[in-house]
Each structure stands twice: as C-alpha cells, then as structure tokens.
Amino acid sequence: MAGKAAAPGTAVLLVTANVGSLFDDPEHLQETWLRELYQVVHTHKPHFMALHCQEFGGKNYEASMSHVDKFVKELLSSDAMKEYNRARVYLDENFKSQEHFTALGSFYFLHESLKNIYQFDFKAKKYRKVTGKEIYSDTLESTPMLEKEKFPQDYFPECKWSRKGFVRTRWCVADCAFDLVNIHLFHDASNLVAWETSPSVYSGIRHKALGYVLDRIIDQRFEKVSYFVFGDFNFRLDSKSVVETLCTQATMQTVRAADTNEVVKLIFRESDNDRKVMLQLEKKLFHYFNQEVFRDNNGTALLEFDKELSVFKDRLYELDISFPPSYPYSEDSGQGAQYMDTRCPAWCDRVLMSPSARELILKSESEEKVVTYDHIGPNVCMGDHKPVFLAFRLAPGAGKPHAHAHKCCVVQ
C-alpha cells in the first residue's frame, strides 16, 4: 500500500533526470542508477510518480536503441514498481527529424491503490480515464494526450542541431488538475563567452525559451490549471561573479591564439604563494584548484550566484535548495561525488511550480516531513547529472474549488 496511514492526501513523486550518460555507458551505470531511483520510490511510496528524462537515448541515439528498449522494459516490469499497475510512457524517438526531435522521455506511474485518475486529451479537450500500461514513441506529434514542441533553431544559432524543447501532459487526480512539463533548455556553449558578461548571453537565451514555454501553457486554448515544470533547465551560476569571488586575490593571465588573436585561455594565479594557479578557464574547461567549495555545506555559499530563476519570481516557485550542484559530475563509475572540470558546477536540474501549484502541496502541521526536495545518488555515479526529485502530498480536497471545471463531467 502506498503512503503511510498517518499522512493524508495523495503522495506524489516528481523526478527529473538528464540520462544521456546512461546510454553511453549502460553496462556500468544503468543498474546503479535504477537501484538509486527505486530506493527513492521505496522511501516516499508515491501513489503517482512522474519521471522526466532528457537526452533519452544518449548522444548516439541510433546506436543506443537496444539500450533504450531494455531500460523501458526494466522500469515497467521491475519488482520495485510492481504495485504500479498503470503507466504511460512517451518517448521522442524520431531522431531523424531535425524539425521535431527533442530526445525527451516522460514516464508516469499510477499505484494500484490510486482511484479516479484521468489524463487530458488535448485534441478532444476532455479527460480520459487511465487504464493499463501504454508506450508511445517514434513520432509524438500525432499523440493527442500531450503537447510537444522543439525550440526554433534561431533561439540557439551556435548549435547546428539542437534537441531542446518541452513536452506537456495534463492530469486530474482526486479532482485536482495540473500540468506536468518536461523541459530541456539550452546549455553554455563556451565558458569563456559565459564569463564575458553578467548575466551571460546564454542566460538570456534560456530566459527567452522558458518564457515562451510559460506563455504557451497558460494561453487561451485550454483551461488554466496549476503546473509543475521540471527538467534540465541548464541554469548556470553567474560565471563572472563566481570567478571574481573565487579568485579575489588572483591575477589574470590571458592566452590568445597565435593566428587569430582570439582568447583561448584565462589563467588566474595567486598574487603570492609562488603564483599558484587557482583557476584555468577555457571553452570547455573550468579547472578550479579546490572542488570542495562546491560540496561544502551542499554548495550553499554559491546559491547567491544562482540568479536565472529570479526573472520568473512571480511565475515560478521553487522550494529551498539543500543539495549540491547537480552537474557536471564525473562519468567515471568510481568517482560518484567528483565533478568534472568541464563547467562550473551548477544547479541545472530543478523542479519548479506555479504559485497555484505551491498551494496544492500539503503543508504538514505535524512533525513529519512530507515535502522533500533533494537529489538522488549523492555518493554513486549517476552519470554527469544527479537526478533531482520533489516528493509531496496533494492536500485532500485541494482541487475542490475547481471540481466543477474538470471533474468527471468532461471525462470519457
């Protein structure tokens, strides 16, 4: 039986995970990754679970097809998930379509004890009861149970073929309706470019894309409901501020290419102490001499540089972060807590919500902690991203004021 008798409401678990690494090295990573996920499921015992994956299938998608099938089959048939007798899986596998491919994978699991759950049909504009287990893949454009969009190429012209976009589904649980949006925003193409301005040019691109998504999900086509947006936002720390703070006592050396005079490396050395190198910055290198600063007290001292969400403070809410930056971890299976020296560690993977969704979450009056926002697998290798999850309970009757709008009167 999911949920504890003492805790009222419907237990919900939302997980976001960039899983590209899992398909590049499935032999060493997938078993550990799934074990850690199942442990979170076992701990929080959700009635309703959503798993949003980005980079599903890895960088070399065509070669990873067999791994994709195995991963999906394992998730749907494992002992850990045996009490979830209904499931919906949406996989964007149409990798030959430059116009549409997003590499997003969305999984939804319903516990056998959960009654009265419906999913919205965007084409028919009505809710349909969820039964059985179904997998939708290849082209999702024709699936009426979701909305999917890839961001226009001109949003991120530096990348010849971006796979960034979003997939939206809508659910009704115990008369409470909400959207779940799987999102993948643009990355930083160069550490050197990110360092040049504050906020960076990449931050601006992400701002534009996220604003587009938020406008899209509250437009006039459908009734407005609460929403949770969770995925790989690729939010980065304000690079200029971070570097200036980490290297306050340092002098900077600029290295340029001999032929183009283009800046290719910045070296920050301590003013004394034998001119020790504190930080080397290149397009795809961020080598700081003391990684502990990103792990000490879960990197809390760096949260002041996590500024990208502030633009949306009236539209998106997030619980306090109390876990270390979720990216970029080493992909070496023996270095679960080490960061790679490719980017400045940052909280890329997030679970965000609308102000009305925040009100849906049951605030416990007892001592029992019923809302948890954390990462998965802190001490083992989960790939270059640590999955992040939000576990909470939908308050009994949370959707009742709106029950007339999306109760069974529109369900088939």
C-alpha positions, -999 to 999 in steps of 0.1 A, spaced: 0 0 0 15 34 -10 16 61 16 15 60 53 -17 58 72 -8 88 93 -2 111 63 -34 122 45 -36 132 8 -22 116 -23 16 110 -23 33 124 -54 68 120 -66 83 142 -94 117 132 -107 139 149 -134 170 133 -148 193 140 -177 201 104 -186 224 109 -216 253 92 -198 232 61 -191 230 52 -227 266 60 -235 278 35 -208 248 14 -199 269 -16 -186 284 4 -157 257 30 -150 221 18 -155 219 -8 -128 232 16 -101 210 44 -115 178 23 -113 187 10 -78 190 45 -65 157 56 -82 139 26 -67 152 34 -33 136 69 -35 104 52 -46 105 28 -17 112 57 8 84 80 -4 59 54 -16 41 76 -41 6 70 -54 15 90 -85 50 92 -99 63 112 -129 99 107 -143 110 133 -168 141 123 -187 162 145 -210 188 133 -236 170 100 -236 189 75 -257 222 93 -252 243 113 -277 245 85 -302 208 77 -303 208 53 -333 234 31 -317 216 31 -283 182 18 -295 186 -16 -279 196 0 -246 165 22 -247 142 -8 -250 159 -26 -222 157 4 -199 120 10 -205 112 -27 -201 131 -28 -168 113 3 -154 79 -11 -163 84 -47 -151 108 -44 -122 98 -58 -87 103 -23 -73 74 -10 -95 51 -40 -94 24 -22 -74 21 4 -102 -5 -13 -124 -10 16 -148 17 35 -167 21 59 -196 54 63 -214 61 90 -240 95 87 -258 106 111 -285 125 86 -307 121 103 -340 158 112 -342 158 116 -380 135 146 -378 157 177 -373 125 198 -371 109 179 -342 134 157 -322 138 166 -286 152 134 -270 127 138 -242 112 108 -223 83 111 -199 72 82 -176 41 82 -154 33 55 -129 0 50 -110 -2 30 -79 -28 2 -77 -45 19 -47 -50 52 -66 -86 57 -78 -101 82 -101 -71 94 -122 -76 109 -156 -54 123 -183 -63 152 -206 -68 147 -243 -57 180 -258 -74 173 -292 -108 163 -278 -104 187 -248 -117 162 -223 -102 139 -197 -99 102 -202 -96 75 -175 -62 59 -173 -61 21 -176 -33 -4 -184 2 4 -195 9 21 -228 41 32 -245 41 59 -272 72 65 -292 87 74 -326 66 105 -335 47 121 -307 32 149 -328 1 128 -335 -5 118 -298 -34 138 -285 -25 131 -249 4 156 -249 18 188 -264 53 187 -277 75 214 -292 111 219 -301 125 254 -298 132 272 -330 168 269 -343 172 307 -342 169 305 -304 204 290 -302 222 296 -335 255 284 -322 243 248 -322 238 233 -357 212 208 -344 197 215 -310 174 189 -293 160 213 -268 122 216 -263 94 206 -240 66 180 -236 34 188 -216 8 164 -202 -22 172 -180 -36 151 -152 -65 150 -129 -60 132 -95 -88 133 -70 -105 162 -87 -72 182 -87 -59 191 -122 -23 200 -130 1 202 -160 35 184 -159 60 199 -183 92 181 -192 117 207 -203 153 209 -216 168 244 -221 200 255 -238 235 249 -224 265 271 -222 285 266 -254 317 283 -240 329 290 -205 349 320 -219 318 335 -235 297 328 -204 324 347 -183 324 378 -205 291 394 -194 268 393 -164 242 379 -169 256 358 -197 243 356 -233 233 320 -226 213 330 -196 194 354 -219 186 326 -244 173 303 -216 152 332 -203 136 336 -237 129 299 -241 115 294 -206 93 325 -211 80 310 -243 70 278 -225 53 295 -197 33 317 -221 24 286 -241 10 266 -212 -13 294 -199 -26 306 -233 -62 307 -242 -66 273 -258 -73 254 -227 -85 260 -191 -57 273 -169 -46 248 -142 -16 246 -118 16 234 -133 49 218 -124 78 224 -148 107 200 -142 137 191 -163 172 202 -172 170 240 -173 207 243 -177 206 272 -153 242 282 -145 258 303 -118 267 339 -128 301 330 -142 316 364 -139 306 369 -103 317 333 -93 351 337 -109 357 371 -93 347 358 -59 367 326 -61 397 344 -74 396 377 -54 433 376 -46 444 364 -80 459 380 -111 446 370 -145 467 360 -175 451 360 -209 463 334 -235 455 341 -272 457 320 -303 487 330 -324 469 331 -357 435 347 -348 444 366 -316 412 350 -301 412 344 -263 416 307 -258 425 305 -221 424 326 -189 447 316 -160 441 330 -125 472 328 -102 475 337 -66 493 370 -61 517 354 -38 522 317 -27 546 311 -56 519 322 -81 499 291 -76 473 285 -103 438 288 -88 416 286 -119 421 277 -156 392 287 -179 389 275 -215 359 270 -238 352 236 -222 375 237 -192 367 250 -157 395 238 -135 394 252 -100 420 240 -76 396 233 -47 364 214 -57 354 213 -20 339 248 -23 311 233 -45 304 205 -20 309 221 14 275 226 31 259 215 -2 275 245 -20 251 268 -1 277 297 -3 273 297 -41 235 299 -42 237 337 -42 251 334 -78 222 312 -89 202 341 -104 185 328 -135 152 320 -119 148 355 -103 135 368 -136 104 345 -132 99 351 -94 62 360 -100 55 330 -122 76 301 -108 82 289 -73 109 266 -60 115 250 -26 148 259 -9 177 240 -24 196 220 1 216 197 -22 249 204 -40 250 214 -77 236 186 -98 260 190 -128 287 182 -141 296 150 -122 323 126 -133 311 98 -155 337 75 -141 317 49 -121 343 50 -93 340 88 -87 304 93 -77 310 126 -58 336 142 -81 328 170 -105 342 171 -140 365 200 -148 344 210 -179 320 235 -164 314 254 -133 292 232 -111 256 244 -112 220 235 -102 209 226 -138 182 201 -128 152 216 -110 115 211 -101 96 243 -103 59 251 -100 33 278 -105 21 298 -75 -12 279 -75 7 245 -76 25 256 -45 -8 259 -27 -17 223 -37 12 209 -17 1 198 17 19 217 45 21 193 73 12 206 108 27 175 124 64 169 129 65 145 100 83 159 70 60 154 40 77 176 14 112 167 3 133 184 -24 166 166 -30 190 149 -54 194 111 -60 226 91 -56 249 116 -39 277 91 -34 275 69 -65 279 77 -102 246 86 -118 262 100 -150 271 137 -154 238 148 -139 224 138 -105 186 133 -108 165 157 -86 131 150 -71 102 166 -53 81 144 -30 49 158 -15 13 151 -8 -17 167 -26 -39 180 2 -72 163 5 -97 184 -14 -70 206 -28 -88 208 -62 -123 210 -48 -129 247 -56 -124 239 -92 -140 205 -92 -169 217 -114 -144 225 -142 -126 193 -145 -144 166 -126 -160 136 -144 -184 157 -164 -158 160 -191 -143 126 -187 -147 96 -211 
